[in-house]
C-alpha cells in the first residue's frame, strides 16, 4: 500500500540467499593470476552476516599479496587472519543463536555486555577476544560482570 501511494508499483516476490561464510576448510581463493574476494571468497561474517568490511579487508590483502610476492600469500594471510577469526565468530553464533532467550536475558541483566559486540564492530576486540569478556560476564566479575577495557 505504501509503495502504491508513492507510485512505485507493487513489490516483487520476497527472496533470500545464504550468507557466504563457509564452514570447515577455507576455500581456495586464487588460481593463477585471478583471485576472489569478499562474498565470492565466502568472507561474510558468520556472526553478524555483514560482508562489506570483509570484502574491503580481503581486497586489501589480495592487493598487498600481489605487490609483495603473489596470490599464495593472500591465501596464507586469509587463513591466519580472517578465517581464524571466522572460526571464533561461527562458534559464537552457534552459542548465542542456539540459546537466544538465555543471551537476551543476560544482556538485559548486564547491559554493558553489549559493549563486547560494539568493541568487535569498532575493531577494538577480535572475536577470539570476546570469549574472556563473555566468560567474565557469565561469572559476574567486575561491578557489572563485564570489563569493557579488556583487550584480546
URLIN-V601472 format. One line per field, one symbol per residue. psi: psi as a letter, one per 20 degrees, with the letter a starting at -180 (. if undefined). A space follows every 10 residues. Layout:
psi: ???
//
This chain:
psi: gghghikjaq qaqpqrqqpn nqqbpqqpiq pcjqqqrchh ikjqohgijq igghggghgg gggggghgir ihhggghhgi eghghhgghg ggghggihmh gghggghhhm hihihgghhg hijiqrhhih ggggggghil qrhjjpnhip q.
//
